[in-house]
């Protein structure tokens, strides 16, 4: 079976937290496991973290762990006996600021800024837009609303306030969770509700204090302000995520497909990985097969240039977590069987000079020779990232001597990480790497491999080369 280029991220939750299920998820094709810090305790996440690490060892895979911070998410508070309440269209509902227990006619949220920023006529969307409220009046203590679209309201449901200017400062919970995750050893971090580059810089400062400044930061694009500042966010972040759930509530629904295409196009032009997330195979929470529209959507993300596709509720709380990964894997593989309508990087600013030229040469050589794989000898992962941005049809085997770097590289499209001993002269290293490359990529006999190594320092003997040889 050929190696899949587009990566799969799966969220671990109540439906998938048993060790045997995690084993099955990895066997089905998961590359990155997501820990969603919007739910659960730090102790819960620590337990899942260690289970994933053990499962990765059993599978002999370098599985990355993504910490997804909750961000300044606005939520309904507790309800009496935890039971949902019914909202009738036209009925009044007070959303009060505080941590009391709500009930019919009055609910609570602890996000005090909401009451300060909303105005008469603003809309509040609850539970992914299933419920809609119109603001009648507001004071610092409470918001008086009228129900537009009614239904059952459960506790802890999210609130979206489209067009309401809310701050994007890092919450105290996120600071605590980030420090905890970094100490635990997460491989990458996703920031929720990013609005500008400053949000990323604040998180990076926490990483510097924690002694882990190189952990990749994924900016989740969920608010219109993020789209307005997309260029600066791409410049500051290591990757971006098209988080279509909240984004689809914050901007007109008909704009979401176009915005997704724009994000993928701009991210690719800069060589920044892009993840497509939210409701990818939503029906598989309850059904063993996705809808045809969902299958087409996932395939469209591949054609659009996504580096990774993320499953959320499908694997966290759904009935068919492993089956969801198997189905997504099959959809991606079939989509990848067609040539991409585009390739290469336009105007990538992060790579200039001889390093980019060597990477381009390796890609060209691999294309023309029909190489089975491009082998990047890379300690920090930079060469593999440059190759990924060029979207070669051959897989990219990233040979590194650093396990943490290997796990991080799981985010880049087409990159298959492998940990090797890189000591000795270059001929020794290549001979050693060939054996691992053949095993890791299931290369056929006499397969062609292109080797590339780049270094910024031109004085480092043997550190800049492109070579071709048989496996």
matplotlib code that plots the C-alpha trace (Angstrom):
import matplotlib.pyplot as plt

x = [0.0, 1.3, 2.1, -0.6, 0.6, -2.2, -2.1, -4.9, -5.4, -7.8, -9.2, -9.1, -12.2, -14.6, -15.1, -11.4, -9.5, -9.0, -5.6, -6.8, -8.9, -5.8, -3.8, -6.6, -6.7, -2.9, -3.2, -6.0, -3.7, -3.7, -0.6, -1.4, -3.5, -5.3, -6.0, -8.9, -8.3, -11.8, -13.0, -11.5, -9.0, -5.2, -5.0, -7.3, -5.1, -1.9, -3.3, -4.3, -0.9, 1.0, -1.4, -0.7, 3.1, 2.9, 0.7, 3.1, 5.9, 3.9, 3.3, 6.9, 5.4, 6.4, 2.9, 2.7, 0.5, -1.3, -2.5, -5.6, -6.1, -9.7, -9.2, -11.7, -14.7, -18.0, -20.2, -23.6, -23.1, -24.7, -28.4, -30.7, -30.0, -28.0, -31.2, -31.8, -34.3, -36.7, -36.5, -39.7, -39.4, -40.4, -39.8, -37.5, -34.2, -31.8, -28.1, -26.6, -22.9, -21.8, -21.4, -24.8, -27.1, -29.5, -33.0, -36.1, -35.9, -32.4, -29.0, -25.5, -22.1, -18.8, -17.5, -18.1, -16.9, -19.8, -22.3, -20.0, -19.6, -23.1, -25.7, -29.3, -30.0, -26.8, -27.3, -26.1, -25.8, -25.7, -24.8, -23.2, -25.9, -28.8, -30.3, -30.4, -31.1, -31.5, -30.2, -32.9, -30.8, -27.6, -26.0, -22.7, -24.6, -26.9, -28.1, -31.8, -32.6, -35.5, -35.5, -35.4, -34.7, -35.7, -35.1, -33.4, -30.6, -28.1, -25.5, -22.0, -23.1, -20.9, -22.1, -21.0, -21.4, -20.9, -19.6, -19.2, -15.6, -14.1, -10.6, -8.2, -6.0, -4.7, -6.9, -5.5, -6.8, -4.9, -1.7, -2.0, -2.8, 0.0, 2.6, 1.2, 1.3, 4.8, 6.0, 4.2, 6.0, 3.3, 4.7, 2.6, 0.0, -3.1, -4.3, -8.1, -9.7, -6.5, -7.2, -3.7, 0.0, 0.2, -1.8, 0.8, 3.6, 2.1, 2.0, 5.6, 6.7, 5.2, 7.1, 10.4, 9.8, 9.1, 12.3, 10.5, 10.5, 10.6, 7.2, 5.1, 2.1, -1.0, -3.3, -6.9, -8.8, -12.3, -13.2, -13.4, -10.6, -8.3, -9.2, -8.5, -5.1, -4.3, -1.0, 0.5, -0.8, 0.8, 4.0, 4.0, 2.6, 4.0, 0.7, -2.9, -6.2, -9.4, -11.7, -15.0, -17.3, -17.0, -15.8, -19.1, -21.0, -18.9, -19.0, -21.9, -22.1, -21.8, -18.4, -16.9, -15.9, -14.2, -12.4, -11.1, -9.7, -8.1, -6.5, -5.2, -3.8, -2.1, -0.7, 0.7, 2.3, 4.2, 5.0, 2.9, 1.0, -2.8, -5.3, -9.0, -11.2, -14.7, -17.6, -15.5, -17.4, -19.9, -22.6, -20.2, -20.8, -23.9, -23.7, -21.1, -20.9, -20.5, -22.7, -21.6, -21.4, -19.0, -16.8, -16.7, -15.8, -12.8, -11.6, -11.9, -9.7, -7.0, -7.4, -7.3, -3.8, -4.6, -1.6, -3.9, -7.5, -8.8, -11.5, -13.1, -16.4, -16.1, -13.3, -13.8, -17.5, -18.8, -19.9, -17.4, -14.0, -11.8, -14.1, -14.1, -10.3, -10.4, -13.0, -11.0, -7.9, -9.6, -11.1, -7.7, -5.9, -8.4, -8.2, -4.4, -4.5, -5.3, -2.5, -2.7, -4.0, -1.1, 2.3, 5.3, 5.5, 4.9, 6.9, 7.8, 9.7, 11.1, 13.4, 15.8, 19.3, 21.0, 18.8, 15.7, 17.7, 18.9, 15.4, 14.0, 16.7, 15.8, 12.1, 12.9, 15.3, 12.7, 10.0, 12.1, 13.6, 10.3, 11.9, 10.1, 11.1, 13.1, 15.2, 15.9, 18.8, 17.7, 18.5, 16.0, 13.5, 14.0, 14.9, 11.8, 9.6, 11.0, 10.4, 6.8, 6.0, 7.0, 4.4, 6.4, 4.6, 7.2, 7.0, 9.5, 11.4, 12.8, 15.8, 16.6, 18.3, 15.8, 12.6, 10.9, 11.7, 10.4, 7.0, 6.7, 7.3, 4.1, 2.2, 3.9, 2.2, 4.0, 6.7, 7.3, 9.6, 12.2, 14.8, 18.4, 21.9, 23.4, 26.9, 29.9, 30.9, 28.2, 28.7, 28.2, 25.1, 23.6, 24.3, 22.7, 19.7, 19.0, 18.2, 15.8, 14.2, 13.5, 11.8, 9.9, 8.6, 8.2, 10.3, 10.4, 13.6, 15.9, 13.7, 15.2, 15.9, 16.9, 19.0, 19.2, 20.8, 20.9, 22.6, 22.8, 26.5, 28.3, 31.6, 30.2, 31.8, 29.5, 26.4, 24.9, 24.2, 21.7, 22.3, 20.5, 20.9, 19.2, 17.7]
y = [0.0, 3.5, 6.0, 8.6, 12.2, 14.1, 13.6, 12.5, 14.1, 12.4, 13.7, 11.4, 11.5, 9.2, 7.0, 6.5, 6.7, 3.0, 1.7, -0.9, 1.8, 4.1, 1.1, 0.6, 4.4, 4.4, 1.2, 2.8, 5.7, 8.4, 10.6, 13.1, 12.8, 15.8, 16.5, 19.0, 21.1, 22.6, 19.4, 17.3, 17.9, 18.2, 14.8, 13.3, 14.7, 13.5, 10.0, 10.1, 11.6, 8.7, 6.1, 7.6, 7.5, 3.9, 3.0, 4.8, 2.7, -0.5, 0.5, 1.7, 5.0, 8.6, 9.8, 13.5, 14.8, 18.1, 20.2, 22.2, 25.1, 26.1, 29.9, 32.5, 30.3, 31.7, 29.1, 28.7, 27.8, 25.1, 24.3, 23.0, 19.2, 19.4, 19.2, 21.1, 23.8, 24.5, 27.9, 28.9, 31.3, 34.8, 34.1, 36.3, 34.9, 36.6, 35.8, 36.9, 37.3, 34.9, 31.3, 30.6, 27.8, 28.7, 27.6, 28.6, 32.2, 32.9, 31.3, 32.3, 32.8, 33.8, 35.7, 39.2, 41.0, 39.8, 42.0, 45.0, 44.6, 43.5, 46.1, 46.0, 44.1, 41.8, 38.1, 35.4, 31.9, 29.0, 25.3, 25.6, 27.9, 25.6, 28.3, 32.0, 35.0, 38.7, 41.2, 43.5, 45.4, 44.9, 46.1, 45.0, 42.4, 40.8, 40.6, 40.7, 38.7, 37.4, 33.8, 33.8, 30.1, 27.9, 24.4, 22.6, 24.4, 22.2, 23.4, 24.3, 25.0, 27.5, 31.0, 32.8, 36.6, 37.4, 41.0, 41.7, 42.9, 40.7, 40.8, 37.9, 38.0, 34.7, 33.4, 32.4, 28.9, 28.7, 29.9, 27.2, 24.5, 25.6, 25.5, 22.1, 20.7, 22.0, 20.3, 17.1, 17.1, 17.9, 18.1, 21.0, 23.5, 24.9, 28.4, 29.0, 32.2, 33.8, 37.3, 38.7, 37.9, 39.2, 36.3, 33.9, 36.0, 35.9, 32.1, 32.0, 34.0, 31.4, 28.7, 30.6, 30.8, 27.1, 26.3, 24.9, 27.8, 25.5, 23.8, 24.5, 26.9, 26.2, 29.3, 28.3, 30.6, 31.0, 34.7, 37.3, 39.3, 36.3, 36.4, 40.2, 39.6, 36.3, 37.4, 38.5, 35.3, 33.2, 35.0, 34.5, 30.9, 27.5, 26.2, 27.3, 25.5, 26.2, 25.7, 25.7, 25.2, 28.6, 30.3, 29.3, 31.0, 34.2, 34.8, 34.2, 30.5, 31.0, 32.5, 29.6, 27.5, 30.5, 31.5, 27.9, 28.0, 31.4, 30.2, 27.0, 29.0, 31.6, 29.0, 26.9, 30.0, 30.6, 27.0, 27.0, 23.7, 24.1, 21.8, 21.5, 20.8, 20.5, 18.3, 16.5, 13.2, 14.5, 11.9, 9.2, 10.2, 8.1, 6.3, 3.8, 5.6, 9.3, 11.1, 11.6, 15.3, 14.7, 12.4, 15.0, 17.7, 15.6, 14.9, 18.6, 19.5, 17.2, 18.8, 22.2, 21.5, 20.7, 19.2, 17.5, 16.8, 16.7, 14.5, 15.9, 14.4, 11.6, 10.0, 11.7, 10.9, 9.1, 5.5, 4.6, 6.2, 3.7, 3.3, 7.1, 7.1, 4.1, 5.9, 9.2, 7.3, 5.7, 9.0, 10.7, 7.9, 7.9, 11.7, 11.6, 9.1, 12.0, 14.5, 17.8, 20.7, 22.7, 22.1, 24.0, 27.1, 30.6, 33.3, 31.4, 33.9, 31.6, 29.8, 31.6, 30.9, 27.6, 25.7, 26.3, 25.6, 22.3, 21.3, 22.3, 20.3, 17.2, 17.5, 17.9, 15.0, 12.8, 13.8, 13.1, 9.8, 8.5, 8.2, 6.1, 8.6, 11.7, 11.2, 14.3, 14.0, 16.6, 17.2, 20.0, 19.2, 22.3, 20.4, 18.1, 21.2, 22.8, 19.6, 19.3, 22.8, 21.8, 19.0, 16.3, 13.2, 11.1, 10.7, 12.5, 10.4, 12.7, 11.0, 12.8, 11.7, 13.6, 11.9, 15.2, 16.6, 13.4, 13.7, 17.4, 16.5, 14.5, 17.8, 18.3, 16.9, 13.9, 13.7, 10.3, 10.7, 8.2, 8.3, 7.3, 7.6, 10.5, 10.2, 9.6, 10.7, 11.2, 7.9, 6.0, 8.0, 7.4, 3.7, 3.6, 5.6, 3.5, 0.5, 2.4, 4.1, 0.9, -0.6, 2.6, 3.3, -0.4, 0.4, -2.2, -3.8, -1.5, 1.5, 4.9, 7.2, 10.8, 12.0, 15.7, 17.6, 21.4, 23.6, 27.4, 27.3, 26.7, 26.0, 22.8, 20.1, 17.5, 19.3, 20.5, 17.9, 16.1, 12.5, 9.7, 5.9, 2.6, 1.2]
z = [0.0, -0.9, 1.8, 2.4, 2.0, 3.8, 7.6, 9.9, 13.3, 15.7, 19.0, 22.0, 24.2, 26.1, 23.0, 22.3, 25.5, 26.2, 25.3, 22.8, 20.9, 20.7, 19.3, 16.7, 15.8, 15.2, 13.1, 11.1, 10.1, 12.8, 12.6, 15.3, 18.4, 19.7, 23.4, 23.6, 26.8, 26.5, 28.2, 31.0, 33.7, 33.5, 35.2, 32.5, 29.8, 31.4, 31.5, 27.8, 27.0, 28.5, 26.9, 23.4, 24.0, 25.1, 22.1, 19.7, 21.1, 20.6, 17.0, 16.4, 15.1, 15.9, 16.8, 17.6, 20.4, 19.9, 22.8, 21.8, 24.3, 24.9, 24.4, 25.5, 24.6, 25.9, 27.4, 29.2, 32.8, 34.9, 34.9, 37.6, 38.0, 34.8, 32.8, 29.5, 29.4, 26.5, 24.8, 23.0, 20.0, 21.1, 24.8, 26.9, 28.2, 30.5, 30.2, 33.5, 34.4, 37.1, 38.1, 39.6, 38.4, 35.7, 34.8, 32.8, 31.8, 33.2, 32.5, 33.4, 31.8, 33.5, 30.4, 31.8, 28.7, 26.7, 28.6, 28.1, 24.3, 23.1, 22.0, 21.1, 17.9, 18.2, 17.7, 20.1, 18.6, 21.0, 20.6, 17.2, 15.9, 16.8, 19.0, 18.2, 20.6, 19.8, 22.3, 23.6, 26.1, 28.1, 31.4, 32.9, 35.0, 32.5, 28.9, 28.1, 24.9, 22.9, 21.5, 17.7, 17.0, 20.0, 21.1, 24.0, 25.7, 27.7, 30.2, 29.1, 25.5, 23.5, 22.7, 19.6, 19.2, 15.5, 14.8, 18.5, 19.1, 21.9, 23.2, 22.4, 25.4, 26.7, 29.5, 32.8, 32.2, 28.9, 30.6, 33.2, 30.7, 28.3, 31.1, 32.1, 28.5, 27.8, 31.0, 30.1, 26.7, 24.0, 20.5, 19.2, 20.5, 18.9, 20.0, 19.8, 18.6, 17.3, 16.0, 15.3, 15.5, 19.1, 20.3, 18.9, 20.3, 23.8, 23.6, 22.3, 25.3, 27.7, 25.7, 26.1, 29.8, 29.9, 28.0, 25.0, 22.4, 19.3, 19.9, 16.8, 17.3, 15.3, 14.9, 14.9, 12.5, 14.0, 13.9, 11.1, 12.6, 11.9, 8.2, 8.2, 9.7, 7.8, 6.4, 9.7, 11.4, 8.7, 9.3, 13.0, 13.3, 12.4, 11.0, 10.8, 11.3, 9.4, 12.3, 10.4, 13.4, 15.0, 11.8, 10.2, 12.9, 12.9, 9.2, 6.7, 6.0, 2.2, 2.7, 4.5, 1.4, -0.2, 3.0, 3.4, -0.2, 0.5, 3.7, 2.0, -0.9, 1.2, 3.6, 0.8, -0.9, 2.4, 3.0, 6.2, 6.9, 7.0, 8.8, 7.8, 10.8, 12.2, 11.0, 8.4, 8.8, 11.3, 10.5, 11.6, 15.2, 14.9, 11.6, 10.2, 6.9, 6.1, 3.7, 0.1, 0.7, 3.6, 1.5, -1.2, 1.3, 2.7, -0.8, -1.7, 1.3, -0.2, -3.6, -2.0, -0.5, 3.1, 5.0, 7.5, 8.2, 11.7, 13.3, 16.4, 17.8, 15.3, 17.3, 20.7, 21.4, 18.3, 18.0, 15.4, 16.2, 14.5, 11.5, 11.0, 10.7, 8.3, 6.1, 6.1, 5.2, 2.2, 1.0, 1.2, -0.6, -3.4, -3.7, -3.8, -6.7, -8.9, -9.7, -7.8, -9.9, -8.7, -7.1, -5.8, -3.6, -4.9, -3.2, -0.1, 2.1, 4.7, 2.3, 0.0, -1.3, -1.7, 0.8, -1.3, -4.5, -3.3, -2.2, -5.6, -7.3, -5.2, -6.1, -9.8, -9.8, -8.0, -10.5, -13.6, -12.2, -10.8, -7.4, -4.8, -2.1, -1.3, 1.8, 3.8, 6.2, 8.7, 12.4, 13.0, 10.2, 8.0, 4.8, 5.2, 5.6, 2.5, 0.5, 1.9, 0.7, -2.9, -2.9, -4.7, -5.8, -4.0, -0.2, 1.9, 4.4, 7.1, 8.7, 12.0, 15.2, 17.4, 18.4, 19.2, 15.8, 14.2, 16.0, 15.0, 11.4, 11.3, 10.7, 7.3, 4.2, 2.7, 5.4, 7.0, 9.9, 10.9, 13.7, 12.7, 13.9, 11.9, 13.3, 11.1, 7.6, 5.0, 3.2, 6.5, 7.3, 3.8, 4.0, 7.4, 6.4, 3.3, 5.4, 7.5, 4.5, 2.7, 5.8, 6.7, 3.2, 2.1, -0.9, -3.7, -4.8, -6.7, -5.9, -6.7, -3.7, -3.9, -0.9, 0.1, 2.9, 3.3, 5.8, 6.0, 6.6, 3.3, 5.1, 6.6, 4.5, 3.0, 4.5, 1.2, -1.4, -3.6, -4.6, -6.3, -5.7, -5.7, -2.5]

ax = plt.figure().add_subplot(projection="3d")
ax.plot(x, y, z, "-o")
ax.set_aspect("equal")
plt.show()
